[in-house]
């Protein structure tokens, strides 16, 4: 995005729609010819939005083979998840620094950050020193103050009611 200031977006909160908002921005950007890169922390590559995004030309870095809730992870699994996330974050940063990306979506980066499953200093340094025209989107619940202070847009999704509370599991094509 030549001659345009890149900003940081943060979609947070306990409500549904954080990833959906980030993906919507990615679709809009791709539709205008911007180069979009997406990586989903804490998720596997089986989410329904990835196939059409790739058809739109969005570059998607694959997630883990099978995601496991962090509260069910062993210490060894957490360490492996951290290594994987750090590797993918470095890959995203390298692509951005080479000028190959206009919009970077780091879905669930906030959750990985909060759980210590990514290098916090690497993410913060990148946000502070990102290429001038690069737009960055972070999503997740309960962002730390240091992430909030780096965001230009902060949108909070608030849950008022959710079907999961009535025992309705995530449905294909709607929540996953």
C-alpha positions in Angstrom: 0.0 0.0 0.0 2.3 2.6 -1.3 2.2 6.1 0.3 -0.5 4.9 2.7 0.0 4.6 6.5 -0.5 1.1 7.8 -2.6 0.8 11.0 -3.1 -1.9 13.6 -6.6 -3.3 14.1 -7.5 -5.3 17.2 -10.7 -7.3 17.3 -11.3 -8.6 20.8 -13.9 -9.6 23.3 -15.9 -12.6 24.4 -18.4 -12.4 21.5 -18.5 -14.2 18.2 -17.2 -12.3 15.2 -13.6 -11.5 15.8 -12.2 -13.8 13.1 -15.2 -13.0 10.9 -14.4 -9.3 11.0 -10.7 -10.0 10.2 -11.6 -12.3 7.3 -14.1 -9.7 6.0 -11.4 -7.1 5.9 -9.1 -9.6 4.2 -11.8 -10.2 1.5 -12.2 -6.4 1.0 -8.5 -5.9 0.7 -8.0 -8.8 -1.7 -10.9 -7.5 -3.8 -8.9 -4.2 -4.2 -5.8 -6.0 -5.2 -4.0 -5.9 -1.9 -1.7 -8.8 -0.9 -3.2 -10.5 2.1 -1.4 -13.0 4.4 -3.3 -14.9 7.1 -2.1 -17.1 9.9 -4.3 -18.6 12.5 -2.7 -19.3 15.9 -4.3 -22.0 18.1 -6.3 -23.3 15.1 -5.9 -26.1 12.7 -6.1 -25.7 8.9 -9.7 -27.2 8.8 -11.6 -23.9 9.3 -14.2 -23.3 6.6 -13.0 -19.8 5.7 -9.6 -20.9 4.4 -10.7 -22.5 1.1 -12.5 -19.5 -0.4 -9.8 -17.1 0.9 -7.2 -19.0 -1.0 -9.4 -18.9 -4.1 -9.4 -15.1 -3.7 -5.6 -15.0 -3.7 -5.2 -14.7 0.0 -2.0 -16.4 1.1 -2.7 -18.7 4.1 0.1 -20.2 6.1 -1.1 -23.6 7.4 -1.8 -24.1 11.0 -1.2 -27.1 13.1 -2.5 -30.5 11.9 -5.0 -30.9 14.7 -5.7 -28.1 17.2 -5.9 -29.1 20.9 -7.4 -26.8 23.6 -4.5 -25.3 25.6 -6.0 -26.5 28.9 -5.7 -30.1 27.6 -2.1 -29.7 26.4 0.8 -31.3 28.2 3.9 -29.2 28.8 5.6 -30.9 25.9 2.7 -30.0 23.6 2.7 -26.4 24.8 6.5 -26.2 24.0 5.9 -27.6 20.5 3.0 -25.2 20.0 5.3 -22.3 21.0 8.0 -23.4 18.6 5.5 -23.8 15.8 3.9 -20.4 16.4 7.3 -18.7 16.7 8.3 -20.2 13.4 5.1 -19.0 11.7 5.4 -15.6 13.2 8.9 -15.2 12.0 7.8 -16.4 8.5 5.0 -13.7 8.5 7.4 -11.0 9.6 10.0 -12.0 7.0 7.3 -11.8 4.2 6.2 -8.4 5.5 9.7 -7.0 5.7 10.4 -8.2 2.1 7.4 -6.1 1.0 5.3 -9.1 -0.1 2.3 -8.3 2.1 -0.1 -5.3 2.4 -2.4 -6.7 5.0 -1.3 -9.2 7.7 -4.0 -11.1 9.7 -2.8 -12.8 12.8 -5.9 -14.5 13.9 -5.9 -15.6 17.6 -2.5 -13.9 18.2 -4.0 -12.4 21.3 -4.8 -15.8 22.7 -1.4 -17.2 21.9 0.2 -14.1 23.4 -1.7 -14.5 26.6 -1.0 -18.2 26.9 2.8 -17.7 26.3 2.5 -19.7 23.1 4.4 -17.1 21.0 7.4 -14.9 21.5 5.8 -11.8 23.0 8.9 -9.6 22.4 9.1 -10.6 18.8 5.4 -9.7 18.2 5.7 -6.3 20.0 9.0 -5.4 18.2 7.3 -6.2 14.9 4.3 -4.1 15.7 6.6 -1.2 16.7 8.8 -1.5 13.6 6.5 -2.8 10.9 6.9 -1.5 7.4 5.2 1.9 7.0 2.3 0.8 4.7 1.6 -2.5 6.3 -1.9 -3.0 7.8 -2.0 -5.6 10.7 -5.0 -7.3 12.2 -4.9 -9.1 15.6 -7.8 -11.0 17.1 -8.5 -12.7 20.4 -9.9 -12.3 23.9 -8.5 -10.2 26.7 -5.7 -8.3 25.0 -2.9 -7.3 27.2 -2.4 -3.5 27.8 0.8 -3.5 25.6 -1.3 -4.8 22.7 -4.1 -2.3 23.3 -1.6 0.6 23.3 -0.3 -0.4 19.9 -3.7 -0.7 18.2 -5.1 2.1 16.1 -8.6 0.4 15.9 -10.0 -1.5 18.8 -13.3 -3.2 18.3 -14.8 -5.3 21.1 -17.2 -8.1 20.3 -19.5 -8.5 23.3 -21.4 -11.8 23.9 -24.9 -11.3 25.0 -26.2 -14.8 24.2 -24.5 -17.7 22.5 -26.0 -21.1 21.4 -23.1 -23.0 23.1 -24.7 -22.0 26.4 -27.8 -24.0 25.4 -25.6 -27.0 24.5 -25.5 -26.4 20.8 -22.0 -27.3 19.5 -20.1 -25.4 16.8 -21.8 -26.0 13.4 -20.0 -26.5 10.1 -20.2 -23.4 7.9 -21.4 -21.2 10.8 -18.9 -21.3 13.7 -16.3 -23.5 12.1 
